[in-house]
Amino acid sequence: MKNPNNPNNSGAVIRLFGVILIILGGLNTMLSWRGGFEVAPFQMGLFATGLLLCLIGGILRHKATVGADVDRDQCDGGITGQP
């Protein structure tokens, strides 16, 4: 059962994995560039995949937060006694 006082962590793992891929792709690209090697499409793919996963995680987090706010607003009317 979910506690309404705790925030929902929906999408946090996906977003964290996306951030890890962004960092990994960025470091890999910078090291290749500094070493004088060609920047491979795989490295850009890591970076782009990380951005995509971070975006998906943010959208899931936003949907969970908006849904939780609506549920709290509906429950507040009965607790505070306001119509």
Secondary structure, 3 states (H helix, E strand, C coil): CCCCCCCCCCCHHHHHHHHHHHHHHHHHHHHHHHHCCCCCHHHHHHHHHHHHHHHHHHHHHHHHHHHHHHHHHHHHHHHHCCC
